[in-house]
């Protein structure tokens, strides 16, 4: 039997996330609360565990109601990946069966699972929608070994250049850091012909995730030139967002930031860094992550959909949107992002 629970009200969910080996930062209460505050999504979780017993398994999803992109179930919006916390294949099948029936009953456009590993038997009920590259960096080697694994020209040399330039570095969660980070995020998204996420999303992440979220900023003569936002779950740090001012790329701000992240994470006992997903049509980003010496593997999103048309926005639509965003004034892009992102989860 499948039980539906509210992961923000049922404390058993927090306990499951704390102990399950496949749980990640995206299962955490803070991520779900930030989604609710920013986009008004409705989270829920499924389990085969009866009330009153410690949860043995679970899958968390959000209901997205959108007049623009349709109603759907996603596990989870804006998460790079979100594993099904199942103890065996039968749990997985029970969850998928319930979700397919719910999708048909309520007329949802689709159900999407963003799992790093979907069992072959479960794939028989789903369809491949989109694929990405996923990068992860093992921090168990020594600091010296980690530095030697960095690409000599593209990363090591630029780290030394940043150190010679005496760039300043600050980490924390202050409003000033959020402002500097967001200014660079708007610049970076514009460079890629995309609107930025609404600023309130980052404010909510910082507040809801608490000490598990952190901003890191590099400055040149007091001016922020590169920044990143990281999240932590147990012994894993997730590099979630990064941004920079291209006028200062020659100073090596981003490689310097990543090296600080590696050294600080290693010193604090973190065992791995999740470098997130990369679109297959961004070879430059994929190559950049490769140069840190991590492991690259495929990440595929699977869906059950009543229609044969799976993607909310096809490639043609994405190209058209990028062309539109490329001509919009810079000050307009944050407004566009605020209006659109709720429909994009």
SERO-4910 file (N, C-alpha, C, O; in steps of 0.05 Angstrom, whole numbers):
BEGIN
 pado doro    nc1    nc2    nc3   cac1   cac2   cac3    cc1    cc2    cc3    oc1    oc2    oc3
  Unk    A     17    -24      0      0      0      0     18     25      0     39     25     13
  Unk    A      9     46    -14     23     71    -16     10     91      3    -14     95      3
  Unk    A     27    105     18     18    126     36     29    153     26     52    155     19
  Unk    A     12    173     27     20    200     19     25    217     44      7    218     61
  Unk    A     49    229     46     55    244     70     65    272     61     73    277     39
  Unk    A     63    291     80     74    317     76    102    318     88    105    316    113
  Unk    A    123    320     72    150    319     82    158    342    100    179    341    114
  Unk    A    142    363    100    148    386    117    134    384    144    140    399    163
  Unk    A    116    366    146    101    362    172    107    336    185    104    333    209
  Unk    A    116    316    169    122    290    180    152    288    186    168    286    168
  Unk    A    159    288    212    187    288    220    201    262    211    226    262    211
  Unk    A    186    242    205    199    217    196    214    222    169    234    208    164
  Unk    A    205    241    154    219    247    128    247    258    134    266    249    121
  Unk    A    249    276    153    276    286    160    294    264    169    318    264    162
  Unk    A    284    245    185    300    223    194    309    205    171    332    196    171
  Unk    A    291    201    152    299    184    129    321    198    113    340    185    104
  Unk    A    318    224    108    338    239     92    365    239    107    386    238     94
  Unk    A    364    241    133    389    242    149    405    215    147    429    216    148
  Unk    A    391    193    144    405    168    145    407    153    119    425    135    116
  Unk    A    390    159     99    390    143     75    415    149     58    421    173     54
  Unk    A    429    129     48    454    134     33    450    148      6    469    160     -4
  Unk    A    426    147     -5    421    160    -31    408    187    -28    403    201    -48
  Unk    A    403    196     -4    392    222      0    412    244     -7    436    240     -5
  Unk    A    402    267    -16    419    289    -23    407    315    -12    387    315      2
  Unk    A    421    337    -18    412    363     -8    384    370    -19    369    385     -6
  Unk    A    377    359    -42    351    365    -55    328    351    -41    305    358    -46
  Unk    A    334    332    -24    313    320     -8    307    335     18    287    331     32
  Unk    A    325    353     25    323    367     51    299    386     53    289    396     33
  Unk    A    291    389     77    269    407     84    274    435     73    256    448     62
  Unk    A    299    445     75    305    472     66    300    476     36    289    497     29
  Unk    A    307    457     20    302    459     -9    272    460    -15    263    476    -31
  Unk    A    257    443     -2    228    442     -6    215    468      4    197    479    -10
  Unk    A    224    479     26    212    504     36    218    527     17    201    545     13
  Unk    A    242    528      6    249    549    -13    232    547    -38    225    567    -50
  Unk    A    226    523    -47    209    519    -71    180    530    -65    168    542    -82
  Unk    A    171    524    -41    144    534    -34    143    564    -32    125    577    -44
  Unk    A    162    576    -18    162    605    -15    165    620    -41    152    640    -45
  Unk    A    182    609    -59    188    624    -83    167    619   -105    158    637   -118
  Unk    A    160    593   -109    144    586   -132    116    574   -125    100    569   -143
  Unk    A    110    571    -99     85    561    -90     79    533   -100     56    526   -104
  Unk    A     99    517   -103     96    489   -110     85    473    -86     89    482    -63
  Unk    A     72    451    -91     61    435    -69     77    409    -67     74    391    -84
  Unk    A     94    406    -47    110    381    -44     94    359    -30     77    365    -13
  Unk    A    100    334    -37     89    311    -23    108    288    -26    125    289    -45
  Unk    A    105    268    -10    123    245    -11    106    220    -10     84    219      2
  Unk    A    116    199    -23    103    172    -22    120    153     -7    145    155     -7
  Unk    A    108    135      7    123    114     22    105     89     24     80     91     23
  Unk    A    117     66     28    102     42     34    101     37     64     89     16     72
  Unk    A    113     54     80    113     51    109     88     61    122     80     84    117
  Unk    A     74     45    138     50     54    151     55     76    171     78     79    180
  Unk    A     35     91    178     37    112    198     47    100    225     40     78    232
  Unk    A     64    116    239     73    108    265     99     92    264    111     87    285
  Unk    A    108     84    240    133     69    238    154     86    225    148    104    209
  Unk    A    179     81    231    202     95    218    202     90    189    200     67    180
  Unk    A    205    111    172    203    108    143    226     89    133    249     93    140
  Unk    A    218     70    116    237     52    104    244     62     76    265     54     65
  Unk    A    227     78     64    232     87     36    216    112     31    200    121     48
  Unk    A    219    124      7    204    147      0    213    159    -26    235    156    -35
  Unk    A    195    174    -38    200    190    -62    186    217    -58    163    217    -50
  Unk    A    200    239    -63    188    265    -59    184    278    -86    201    277   -103
  Unk    A    162    292    -89    154    305   -114    141    332   -107    134    338    -85
  Unk    A    138    348   -128    122    372   -126    101    372   -148    106    365   -171
  Unk    A     77    382   -140     56    387   -160     60    415   -170     62    434   -155
  Unk    A     62    417   -196     65    443   -210     40    449   -225     33    434   -244
  Unk    A     27    470   -218      2    479   -233      9    504   -249     15    524   -237
  Unk    A      8    502   -275     16    524   -292     -2    526   -317     -7    506   -331
  Unk    A    -13    550   -321    -30    554   -345    -12    555   -370    -22    551   -392
  Unk    A     14    559   -366     31    563   -389     44    536   -398     45    530   -422
  Unk    A     53    520   -379     67    495   -386     52    470   -377     61    448   -382
  Unk    A     28    473   -365     12    450   -358     17    440   -330     38    446   -318
  Unk    A     -1    425   -320      1    413   -293     18    387   -295     15    372   -314
  Unk    A     36    383   -275     54    360   -276     65    354   -249     62    370   -230
  Unk    A     77    331   -246     91    322   -222    121    320   -229    128    307   -248
  Unk    A    138    332   -212    166    332   -217    181    325   -191    175    336   -170
  Unk    A    201    308   -194    218    301   -171    248    306   -178    262    289   -189
  Unk    A    257    330   -172    244    354   -160    250    378   -177    270    379   -190
  Unk    A    233    399   -176    238    423   -191    265    436   -184    272    439   -161
  Unk    A    279    444   -205    305    458   -204    327    442   -190    348    453   -184
  Unk    A    322    417   -184    342    399   -173    357    386   -196    344    378   -216
  Unk    A    383    384   -195    398    371   -216    391    341   -216    389    329   -238
  Unk    A    387    330   -193    380    302   -191    366    298   -164    369    313   -145
  Unk    A    350    277   -163    335    271   -138    328    241   -138    311    232   -152
  Unk    A    343    226   -122    340    197   -122    314    188   -109    303    201    -91
  Unk    A    304    165   -118    282    151   -105    295    137    -81    313    120    -85
  Unk    A    286    142    -57    298    130    -33    284    103    -28    268    100    -10
  Unk    A    291     84    -45    278     58    -45    297     37    -35    321     37    -42
  Unk    A    287     18    -20    304     -3     -9    307    -26    -29    327    -41    -28
  Unk    A    287    -30    -47    289    -51    -67    272    -44    -91    258    -24    -90
  Unk    A    274    -60   -112    261    -54   -137    230    -54   -134    217    -39   -148
  Unk    A    220    -71   -116    191    -72   -113    180    -45   -103    158    -37   -112
  Unk    A    195    -31    -86    187     -5    -76    185     15   -100    166     30   -103
  Unk    A    206     13   -117    207     31   -140    182     26   -158    170     45   -167
  Unk    A    176      1   -163    153     -5   -180    127      4   -168    109     14   -182
  Unk    A    124      1   -141    100     11   -128     96     41   -131     74     50   -137
  Unk    A    118     56   -128    117     85   -131    110     93   -159     92    110   -164
  Unk    A    123     80   -179    117     87   -207     88     80   -214     75     96   -228
  Unk    A     79     57   -205     51     50   -210     31     70   -199     12     77   -213
  Unk    A     36     80   -175     19    100   -163     20    126   -179     -1    138   -184
  Unk    A     44    134   -187     47    159   -201     34    158   -229     22    178   -237
  Unk    A     36    136   -242     23    133   -268     -7    135   -265    -20    149   -281
  Unk    A    -18    121   -245    -47    122   -241    -56    150   -234    -77    159   -243
  Unk    A    -40    164   -217    -47    192   -209    -46    210   -233    -63    228   -236
  Unk    A    -26    206   -250    -23    223   -274    -47    219   -292    -58    239   -303
  Unk    A    -56    195   -296    -79    189   -314   -105    199   -301   -122    210   -315
  Unk    A   -107    196   -275   -132    203   -261   -136    234   -261   -158    243   -265
  Unk    A   -114    248   -256   -117    278   -254   -111    292   -280   -114    316   -282
  Unk    A   -102    277   -300    -97    290   -326    -72    307   -326    -70    326   -341
  Unk    A    -52    300   -310    -27    314   -311    -13    310   -338    -16    290   -351
  Unk    A      3    330   -345     17    328   -371     38    306   -370     41    291   -390
  Unk    A     52    304   -348     71    282   -345     80    280   -316     75    298   -299
  Unk    A     95    259   -310    109    255   -285    139    253   -293    145    237   -311
  Unk    A    156    267   -279    185    267   -286    201    259   -262    198    269   -240
  Unk    A    220    239   -267    239    231   -246    267    239   -255    275    234   -277
  Unk    A    281    252   -236    308    262   -242    329    246   -226    343    257   -209
  Unk    A    329    220   -230    346    203   -215    372    196   -230    372    193   -254
  Unk    A    394    195   -215    419    187   -227    420    158   -236    435    151   -254
  Unk    A    403    142   -224    403    114   -231    374    103   -230    363    100   -208
  Unk    A    362     98   -253    336     87   -255    338     57   -263    349     52   -285
  Unk    A    329     38   -247    331     10   -254    319      4   -281    299     16   -289
  Unk    A    331    -15   -295    321    -22   -322    292    -30   -321    277    -23   -339
  Unk    A    285    -45   -301    257    -55   -299    238    -31   -296    216    -32   -306
  Unk    A    247    -10   -282    230     14   -279    228     30   -305    208     43   -311
  Unk    A    250     29   -321    251     44   -346    230     34   -365    221     49   -383
  Unk    A    221     10   -362    201     -2   -380    174     14   -379    158     13   -398
  Unk    A    169     28   -356    145     42   -353    148     72   -360    128     87   -360
  Unk    A    173     80   -365    179    109   -369    192    113   -396    199     94   -410
  Unk    A    195    138   -403    208    145   -429    230    165   -423    227    183   -408
  Unk    A    253    161   -437    275    180   -435    267    206   -447    256    207   -469
  Unk    A    272    228   -432    264    254   -442    289    271   -448    292    280   -471
  Unk    A    306    275   -428    330    292   -433    354    279   -419    352    266   -399
  Unk    A    377    284   -431    402    274   -420    422    296   -415    422    316   -430
  Unk    A    439    293   -395    459    312   -387    485    298   -380    486    273   -379
  Unk    A    506    314   -375    530    304   -363    530    311   -334    522    333   -326
  Unk    A    538    292   -317    539    297   -288    568    294   -279    581    274   -286
  Unk    A    579    313   -264    606    312   -255    607    311   -224    591    323   -210
  Unk    A    626    295   -215    630    292   -186    660    290   -180    674    276   -195
  Unk    A    669    303   -159    698    303   -152    702    289   -126    691    296   -105
  Unk    A    719    269   -126    727    254   -102    748    269    -87    769    275    -98
  Unk    A    743    274    -61    762    290    -45    779    272    -26    792    283     -9
  Unk    A    778    246    -30    793    229    -12    824    231    -16    839    226      3
  Unk    A    833    237    -41    862    240    -44    873    264    -28    857    280    -19
  Unk    A    899    266    -26    911    289    -11    907    314    -27    901    314    -51
  Unk    A    911    337    -13    909    363    -27    929    365    -50    922    376    -71
  Unk    A    953    355    -45    973    356    -66    965    339    -90    969    348   -113
  Unk    A    953    316    -86    943    300   -108    920    313   -122    918    312   -147
  Unk    A    903    326   -107    880    340   -119    890    362   -137    879    367   -159
  Unk    A    910    377   -128    920    399   -145    934    388   -170    930    399   -192
  Unk    A    948    366   -168    961    354   -191    941    344   -212    947    342   -236
  Unk    A    917    337   -202    897    327   -220    883    349   -236    869    343   -256
  Unk    A    887    374   -228    876    396   -243    891    400   -269    915    395   -271
  Unk    A    876    409   -289    888    414   -315    910    435   -312    906    457   -301
  Unk    A    934    429   -322    957    446   -317    954    474   -328    959    493   -314
  Unk    A    946    476   -353    944    502   -366    919    517   -359    920    541   -352
  Unk    A    896    504   -361    870    517   -358    863    523   -329    849    543   -324
  Unk    A    873    507   -310    865    510   -282    888    518   -265    888    538   -251
  Unk    A    909    501   -264    932    507   -246    944    534   -252    949    550   -234
  Unk    A    949    540   -277    961    565   -284    944    589   -277    954    610   -268
  Unk    A    918    586   -280    900    608   -274    896    612   -244    892    634   -235
  Unk    A    898    590   -229    898    593   -200    922    609   -190    919    627   -174
  Unk    A    945    603   -201    970    618   -194    968    647   -203    977    665   -189
  Unk    A    955    652   -226    952    679   -235    934    695   -216    939    718   -209
  Unk    A    912    682   -206    894    695   -187    908    701   -161    905    722   -149
  Unk    A    925    682   -152    940    686   -127    960    709   -130    964    725   -112
  Unk    A    973    711   -153    992    732   -158    978    759   -160    989    780   -153
  Unk    A    952    759   -170    937    784   -172    926    793   -145    915    814   -142
  Unk    A    930    776   -124    921    782    -97    891    788    -96    883    808    -84
  Unk    A    876    771   -109    847    774   -107    838    769    -79    849    751    -65
  Unk    A    818    783    -70    807    779    -43    785    759    -44    772    755    -65
  Unk    A    780    746    -22    760    724    -21    743    727      4    754    732     26
  Unk    A    717    723      2    699    723     25    677    702     21    667    698     -1
  Unk    A    670    690     43    648    671     43    629    677     66    636    689     86
  Unk    A    604    670     62    584    675     82    556    675     71    551    663     50
  Unk    A    538    689     85    510    689     77    498    717     80    473    719     82
  Unk    A    514    737     80    505    765     84    489    775     60    491    765     38
  Unk    A    474    796     65    459    809     44    477    821     23    471    822     -1
  Unk    A    500    831     32    519    842     13    529    821     -6    531    826    -30
  Unk    A    535    797      4    544    776    -13    522    767    -33    527    761    -56
  Unk    A    497    766    -23    475    760    -41    473    780    -64    468    773    -87
  Unk    A    476    806    -57    474    827    -77    496    824    -98    492    827   -122
  Unk    A    521    819    -89    543    816   -107    539    791   -125    544    792   -149
  Unk    A    531    770   -112    526    745   -127    505    750   -148    508    741   -171
  Unk    A    483    763   -141    461    765   -160    468    784   -183    460    780   -206
  Unk    A    484    805   -178    493    822   -199    509    806   -220    505    810   -244
  Unk    A    526    788   -210    542    772   -229    524    751   -242    529    744   -265
  Unk    A    504    741   -228    486    721   -240    471    733   -264    468    720   -284
  Unk    A    461    758   -261    447    772   -282    465    775   -307    457    770   -329
  Unk    A    490    782   -302    510    785   -323    515    759   -338    516    758   -362
  Unk    A    518    738   -322    524    712   -334    501    700   -350    505    690   -372
  Unk    A    477    702   -339    454    692   -353    449    708   -379    441    697   -400
  Unk    A    454    734   -378    451    750   -402    472    741   -423    466    741   -447
  Unk    A    496    735   -414    517    726   -432    508    700   -447    517    695   -469
  Unk    A    492    684   -434    482    659   -446    454    662   -457    441    642   -463
  Unk    A    445    686   -460    418    692   -471    396    678   -455    378    667   -467
  Unk    A    398    681   -429    377    669   -411    370    689   -389    387    704   -381
  Unk    A    345    688   -380    338    705   -358    348    693   -332    350    669   -329
  Unk    A    355    710   -312    364    699   -286    341    689   -270    318    698   -273
  Unk    A    346    671   -251    326    664   -232    319    688   -215    335    706   -213
  Unk    A    294    689   -205    287    713   -188    305    714   -164    312    694   -152
  Unk    A    312    738   -156    330    742   -133    318    730   -108    332    720    -91
  Unk    A    291    730   -105    279    719    -81    285    690    -78    285    680    -55
  Unk    A    290    676   -100    297    647    -98    323    644    -83    325    626    -66
  Unk    A    343    660    -88    368    658    -74    366    667    -45    378    656    -27
  Unk    A    350    688    -40    345    697    -13    332    674      3    339    669     26
  Unk    A    312    661     -9    298    639      5    317    615      9    315    602     30
  Unk    A    333    609    -11    352    587     -7    371    592     17    375    574     33
  Unk    A    381    616     18    400    623     40    385    621     67    396    610     86
  Unk    A    361    631     68    346    631     93    337    603    101    339    595    124
  Unk    A    326    588     82    314    562     88    336    540     92    332    522    109
  Unk    A    358    542     78    379    522     81    397    528    105    411    510    114
  Unk    A    396    552    114    413    559    137    442    556    132    452    563    110
  Unk    A    457    544    151    486    541    148    494    521    127    517    520    120
  Unk    A    475    507    116    481    488     95    484    502     68    492    489     48
  Unk    A    477    527     66    481    543     42    502    564     47    504    575     69
  Unk    A    519    569     27    540    588     30    547    601      4    547    588    -17
  Unk    A    553    627      5    562    642    -18    592    647    -16    602    651      6
  Unk    A    605    645    -38    634    651    -40    639    671    -62    630    667    -84
  Unk    A    653    692    -55    657    714    -74    687    721    -76    700    723    -55
  Unk    A    696    726   -100    723    736   -105    722    764   -115    705    770   -133
  Unk    A    739    782   -105    739    810   -113    766    818   -123    787    808   -115
  Unk    A    766    837   -142    790    850   -151    788    880   -145    770    894   -155
  Unk    A    805    890   -128    804    918   -119    776    925   -108    766    947   -113
  Unk    A    765    906    -93    739    912    -80    715    906    -97    692    908    -87
  Unk    A    718    899   -123    696    894   -141    693    864   -145    712    850   -152
  Unk    A    669    854   -140    663    825   -143    666    817   -172    653    829   -190
  Unk    A    682    797   -178    686    788   -205    678    759   -210    674    751   -233
  Unk    A    674    743   -189    665    716   -192    652    707   -165    660    716   -144
  Unk    A    632    689   -168    618    681   -143    605    654   -148    601    645   -171
  Unk    A    600    640   -127    585    614   -128    568    610   -103    574    622    -82
  Unk    A    548    594   -106    530    586    -84    532    556    -81    528    541   -100
  Unk    A    539    547    -57    541    518    -52    522    510    -31    513    526    -14
  Unk    A    515    484    -31    497    472    -12    510    447     -1    526    434    -15
  Unk    A    503    439     24    516    416     36    496    396     47    476    404     59
  Unk    A    502    371     42    487    349     54    507    329     64    521    316     49
  Unk    A    509    326     90    528    308    103    556    312     92    567    334     95
  Unk    A    568    292     79    596    295     70    598    302     41    619    297     28
  Unk    A    577    315     30    577    323      2    571    353      0    552    363     12
  Unk    A    587    367    -16    582    395    -22    572    396    -51    583    384    -69
  Unk    A    550    411    -55    539    414    -82    545    442    -92    538    462    -80
  Unk    A    560    443   -115    564    468   -129    539    472   -145    535    459   -166
  Unk    A    521    491   -136    495    494   -149    495    517   -170    484    513   -192
  Unk    A    506    540   -163    505    563   -181    533    576   -181    546    579   -161
  Unk    A    541    585   -205    565    600   -208    562    622   -228    546    620   -247
  Unk    A    576    644   -225    573    667   -242    598    684   -241    614    683   -222
  Unk    A    602    701   -262    627    716   -263    623    740   -283    604    741   -299
  Unk    A    642    758   -281    643    781   -299    665    775   -320    689    773   -313
  Unk    A    657    772   -345    675    763   -365    698    783   -370    719    776   -381
  Unk    A    695    808   -362    716    828   -366    741    821   -349    763    830   -355
  Unk    A    737    804   -329    759    797   -311    767    767   -313    781    757   -295
  Unk    A    758    754   -333    764    725   -336    794    719   -336    803    698   -327
  Unk    A    809    738   -347    838    733   -349    851    731   -322    874    722   -320
  Unk    A    838    741   -301    849    739   -274    845    712   -260    857    707   -239
  Unk    A    829    695   -272    825    668   -262    808    667   -237    813    650   -219
  Unk    A    788    683   -235    771    684   -211    756    658   -206    755    649   -183
  Unk    A    744    646   -227    728    621   -223    746    597   -216    740    583   -197
  Unk    A    769    593   -230    786    571   -221    796    575   -193    799    555   -177
  Unk    A    802    600   -185    811    606   -158    789    599   -138    794    587   -117
  Unk    A    764    606   -145    741    599   -127    738    569   -124    734    559   -101
  Unk    A    740    554   -146    737    525   -144    760    513   -127    755    494   -112
  Unk    A    784    524   -130    806    513   -114    802    519    -84    808    502    -67
  Unk    A    792    542    -78    785    548    -50    763    529    -40    764    519    -17
  Unk    A    743    524    -57    722    505    -50    733    477    -44    726    464    -25
  Unk    A    751    468    -61    764    442    -58    780    440    -32    776    422    -17
  Unk    A    796    460    -27    813    460     -3    797    462     22    802    447     42
  Unk    A    778    480     23    761    483     47    744    459     52    740    451     75
  Unk    A    733    447     31    716    424     34    733    400     45    724    386     63
  Unk    A    756    397     33    775    376     42    782    379     72    782    360     87
  Unk    A    788    404     80    796    409    107    773    405    127    778    398    150
  Unk    A    748    408    118    725    404    136    715    376    137    695    370    151
  Unk    A    728    358    122    720    330    123    700    322    101    690    299    102
  Unk    A    694    340     83    677    333     60    691    312     42    715    315     37
  Unk    A    676    293     33    687    271     17    684    274    -13    699    262    -28
  Unk    A    664    290    -21    661    293    -50    647    320    -56    632    331    -39
  Unk    A    651    330    -80    638    354    -89    621    346   -114    631    336   -133
  Unk    A    595    352   -112    576    348   -133    578    373   -151    569    395   -142
  Unk    A    588    370   -175    591    393   -193    567    398   -211    567    415   -228
  Unk    A    546    381   -206    521    386   -220    520    377   -249    539    365   -259
  Unk    A    498    383   -261    493    374   -289    502    395   -309    505    419   -302
  Unk    A    507    386   -333    514    404   -355    498    395   -379    497    372   -386
  Unk    A    486    414   -393    472    408   -418    492    397   -438    515    405   -439
  Unk    A    483    378   -454    500    365   -474    509    385   -496    529    381   -509
  Unk    A    493    406   -499    501    426   -520    517    449   -508    519    471   -520
  Unk    A    530    444   -485    549    464   -473    576    451   -470    585    446   -447
  Unk    A    590    445   -492    616    431   -490    636    447   -474    654    435   -462
  Unk    A    634    473   -475    654    490   -460    651    485   -430    671    483   -416
  Unk    A    626    484   -420    622    479   -391    630    451   -383    642    446   -362
  Unk    A    624    431   -401    632    404   -395    662    401   -394    673    388   -376
  Unk    A    676    414   -413    706    413   -413    717    427   -388    737    417   -376
  Unk    A    705    449   -379    714    463   -356    712    445   -331    731    444   -315
  Unk    A    690    431   -328    687    413   -305    706    389   -307    717    380   -287
  Unk    A    710    379   -331    729    357   -335    757    364   -325    771    347   -315
  Unk    A    764    389   -328    792    397   -321    797    398   -291    820    403   -283
  Unk    A    777    392   -275    782    391   -246    788    362   -237    791    357   -214
  Unk    A    788    344   -256    796    316   -250    774    299   -239    780    278   -228
  Unk    A    749    307   -241    728    291   -230    718    269   -248    730    265   -269
  Unk    A    697    256   -240    685    234   -256    661    245   -271    644    258   -259
  Unk    A    659    239   -296    636    247   -312    619    222   -318    630    201   -326
  Unk    A    593    225   -315    575    203   -323    549    214   -333    542    238   -328
  Unk    A    533    198   -348    508    208   -358    486    211   -337    485    196   -318
  Unk    A    470    231   -341    446    235   -324    422    238   -342    421    256   -359
  Unk    A    403    221   -339    379    221   -357    354    224   -340    350    211   -320
  Unk    A    337    242   -350    311    246   -337    290    229   -352    290    227   -376
  Unk    A    273    216   -336    253    198   -347    225    209   -340    220    221   -319
  Unk    A    207    204   -359    179    213   -355    159    192   -363    164    174   -380
  Unk    A    136    194   -350    112    181   -360     94    203   -369     88    222   -354
  Unk    A     85    202   -394     68    223   -406     46    211   -422     50    190   -436
  Unk    A     23    222   -421      1    213   -437      4    220   -466     -6    206   -484
  Unk    A     19    242   -471     24    251   -499     51    242   -507     69    238   -491
  Unk    A     55    238   -533     82    230   -544    101    254   -544    125    250   -546
  Unk    A     90    278   -541    107    302   -539    115    306   -510     98    314   -494
  Unk    A    140    301   -503    148    301   -475    158    328   -465    149    337   -444
  Unk    A    175    341   -479    188    365   -469    168    388   -468    152    392   -487
  Unk    A    170    404   -447    153    428   -445    161    448   -466    143    460   -479
  Unk    A    187    451   -470    197    469   -491    217    454   -508    237    445   -498
  Unk    A    211    450   -534    229    435   -551    253    452   -558    256    475   -551
  Unk    A    271    439   -574    296    453   -582    290    478   -598    303    499   -595
  Unk    A    270    476   -616    263    499   -632    253    522   -615    261    545   -619
  Unk    A    237    515   -595    227    536   -576    249    548   -560    249    572   -555
  Unk    A    269    532   -551    291    542   -536    308    562   -552    316    583   -543
  Unk    A    312    555   -577    328    573   -595    313    599   -599    325    621   -598
  Unk    A    287    597   -602    271    622   -606    271    639   -581    274    664   -583
  Unk    A    270    626   -558    270    641   -533    297    655   -529    298    678   -520
  Unk    A    319    641   -535    345    653   -532    349    677   -551    361    697   -543
  Unk    A    338    675   -575    340    697   -593    325    721   -582    334    744   -584
  Unk    A    302    716   -570    286    738   -558    302    750   -534    304    774   -532
  Unk    A    312    733   -516    326    743   -493    352    758   -501    360    776   -486
  Unk    A    364    751   -523    389    764   -531    385    794   -538    404    809   -537
  Unk    A    360    802   -545    356    830   -553    342    845   -531    338    870   -533
  Unk    A    334    832   -509    320    847   -488    341    863   -472    363    854   -468
  Unk    A    333    886   -462    351    902   -445    358    886   -420    343    870   -410
  Unk    A    383    891   -410    392    876   -386    374    879   -362    369    860   -348
  Unk    A    363    903   -358    346    908   -335    319    893   -337    306    890   -317
  Unk    A    312    885   -361    286    872   -365    288    842   -358    268    830   -350
  Unk    A    312    830   -361    315    801   -358    307    791   -330    293    771   -328
  Unk    A    314    805   -308    305    795   -282    274    795   -280    263    777   -266
  Unk    A    261    814   -292    232    814   -292    221    790   -307    202    777   -298
  Unk    A    233    784   -330    224    761   -346    229    736   -329    211    718   -329
  Unk    A    252    734   -316    257    710   -300    237    707   -277    228    684   -272
  Unk    A    230    729   -265    211    727   -243    184    717   -253    169    703   -238
  Unk    A    176    725   -277    151    716   -288    151    687   -298    131    673   -296
  Unk    A    174    679   -310    175    653   -324    182    629   -306    173    607   -311
  Unk    A    200    633   -287    212    610   -274    192    592   -259    196    568   -257
  Unk    A    170    604   -249    150    587   -236    139    566   -255    130    545   -247
  Unk    A    138    573   -281    127    555   -302    147    535   -313    140    518   -329
  Unk    A    172    538   -304    194    522   -316    204    499   -299    221    484   -308
  Unk    A    194    497   -274    204    477   -256    203    448   -265    211    430   -251
***
